[in-house]
Amino acid sequence: MNLINKMYCRSYQLVFKMAIPFLPYRSPKILNDISKINEICKQTNIKKLLVVTDEVILNSKTFIPMQEELAKQKINYTIFDKVKPNPTISLVEEAKDTYIKENCDGIVAIGGGSVIDLAKACGARIVRPNRTIQDMKGLLHVRRKLPTLFVIPTTAGTGSETTLAAVITDEKTHHKYPINDFSLIPHYAILDPKFIMYLPKDLTATTGMDALTHAVEAFIGRSTTKKTRQMAIEAVKIIAKNLEISYKEPFNLEARKEMLYASHYAGIAFTISYVGYVHAIAHSLGGRYGIAHGYANAIILPIFLQYYGKAVYHKLAILAKAAGISSPQDDDTKASQLFIDWIYDLNKRMGIPRNITTIRDEDIPQMAQYAISEANPLYPVPKELDYEQLKSIYNVIRG
């Protein structure tokens, strides 16, 4: 990257870092029991809920505790179950129309990141009826309090229950729009391992690696705070100890619970300290090919950590030593390489490939443009890259 562009990006990021203590970051209130939903509905005079989910969850054992509780508490609700991976603008509009038609006044999202993102975007459209999703992309273009939003994560990875972000795909342009606004942070998060114990092994793996990517990118960036550093380190420690156990022993509720909290901590870390180029490229691949976000992150993360080189040695060494991946005596170079090797090995043991071989040459220029426009100048990455450098990395990812 040329010096002028680099100075612009770093100046932009510095302003945001200085503003962090004054911005209205908040975390959702954690509920350990879904019966609390009824209590809160009564307190806040909510008459009917829109339950946002997908068909897989609706027809699985995961949804049974939710269904039983809604019936037991006689909570009035309607279900929107059309969410797909990489949710689209048209689905957001359909969910919004359902909310209005059914006279709902609160939202429950039960699902992974796609479900929660759609519920957030739906809430944004409800309170901003005259603004399109395209109008609200970027930073702070919602600026309205959403209807009461409960989220029940059914994956341990996205951290969407903590974040101010929703990522929606424009099905016409194959471009993903990140919407970032403090009002998108859910009001309540229900962290209960029984909602994730039926998660398939492949999703356990990729969503767990998504959480790891959040923690690592937040930690190695240049806008960390004491809180986000602590949260990121704790998330990495928990993931190193519990992700593979969750993958091999799906009904180990203690490991599942630990992964829910790792995802939560990583979500808090990257909400405040942001992510980096791994996410920007993963979003471009998801928009173009429909590649699941956690799957893309898992493959891209070690490639980028290797590419960053000395710029991340010290910080990766801290993570490696905290998680017991390297010994306290290892120097930064050795410890950081052990950390990168650990990610590659963990991916391999969980059936995640080393490359994404379906990337097409003709798609790379546009995807790189989307990635650079998302990342620069906002993301406080360890090393600033330009368009041509990002283009070259797609070839490395393809292998």
Disulfide bonds with the S-S distance in Angstrom:
none
